[in-house]
Amino acid sequence: MSVTMLSSVLLAGAALPAADRAAIDARVHEIFAPYSLPSTSRSAWEIPVFSAETTALIAHWQRVLPHDEPDALDDGDWFCLCQDFDQKAFRAAPGAARLLGAGVAEVRVRVNLGFGETRDERLVLRKEAGSWRVDDLFAAPDFPRGLKRKLRETIAADTALQRKR
């Protein structure tokens, strides 16, 4: 086993330093805090919290997005996985974050929409330029294989639709 592979294996699942844990908790709070405010008009993809790779995928998706009908990604909110929620009861509770590798961590988040409805999500974050950024989002039923995979699939479908027109 190479030294690089061994160090990645040893890092995976390792505890995060307190400063990184605090930064990840702050990022989760930043993402979900607007859901408790009187009006939230920004779409999830407009929030500047994504990694460079995910931001590039979002920009590509925006270029091929159909303007006359919704596609697989623009008809609901990515972070709450909903169209409706109770802003007074809305809560997002991050669990313990764990290191997946150098500069990559994951945190599980329990999202309470109100109305007795909850969602379990897994955010994969990448440390870029000293800040933890959302690199991927996993949640059933919308993103069981991840947001990035869904972006790639939707880009392909939207591109094919453009070609038919």
Residue pairs with C-beta under 8 A, 6 or more apart in sequence:
1 9
7 102
8 101
8 102
11 99
11 100
11 101
11 102
12 99
12 100
12 101
13 98
13 99
13 100
14 98
14 99
15 98
15 99
16 24
16 97
16 98
16 99
16 105
20 97
20 105
20 127
20 132
21 97
23 131
23 132
24 94
24 97
24 105
24 107
24 125
24 132
25 94
25 97
27 49
27 125
27 131
27 132
27 133
27 134
28 92
28 94
28 107
28 109
28 123
29 92
30 49
31 47
31 49
31 79
31 92
31 134
32 79
32 80
32 90
32 92
32 109
32 111
34 40
34 42
35 79
35 80
35 85
35 87
35 90
35 92
36 87
36 88
36 90
36 91
37 87
38 87
43 74
43 77
44 77
44 78
44 79
45 58
45 61
45 62
45 73
45 78
49 133
49 134
50 58
50 133
50 134
50 135
51 125
51 126
51 128
51 133
51 134
51 135
52 128
52 133
53 135
53 148
54 133
54 134
54 135
54 136
54 147
54 148
54 151
57 148
57 151
57 152
57 155
58 151
60 151
60 155
61 73
61 151
61 154
61 155
61 158
64 155
64 158
64 159
64 162
65 71
65 74
65 158
66 158
66 161
66 162
71 154
71 157
71 158
72 150
72 153
72 154
72 157
73 150
73 151
73 154
75 83
76 82
76 83
76 142
77 83
78 137
78 142
78 143
78 147
79 111
79 121
79 137
80 90
80 111
80 113
80 119
81 111
81 119
81 121
81 139
81 142
81 143
82 113
82 117
82 119
84 113
84 115
85 113
85 114
85 115
86 113
86 114
86 115
87 114
88 114
89 112
89 113
89 114
89 115
90 111
90 112
90 113
90 114
91 111
91 112
92 109
92 110
92 111
92 112
93 109
93 110
93 112
94 107
94 108
94 109
95 107
95 108
95 109
95 110
96 107
96 108
97 105
97 106
97 107
97 125
98 105
98 106
98 107
99 105
100 106
100 124
103 126
103 127
103 128
104 124
104 125
104 126
104 127
104 135
105 124
105 125
105 127
105 132
106 122
106 123
106 124
106 125
107 122
107 123
107 125
108 120
108 121
108 122
108 123
109 120
109 121
109 122
109 123
110 118
110 119
110 120
110 121
111 118
111 119
111 120
111 121
112 118
113 119
119 139
120 139
121 137
121 138
121 139
122 137
122 138
122 139
123 134
123 136
123 137
123 138
124 134
124 135
124 136
124 137
124 138
124 146
125 132
125 133
125 134
125 135
126 132
126 133
126 135
127 133
135 148
136 146
136 147
136 148
137 143
137 146
137 147
138 144
138 145
138 146
138 147
142 150
143 149
143 150
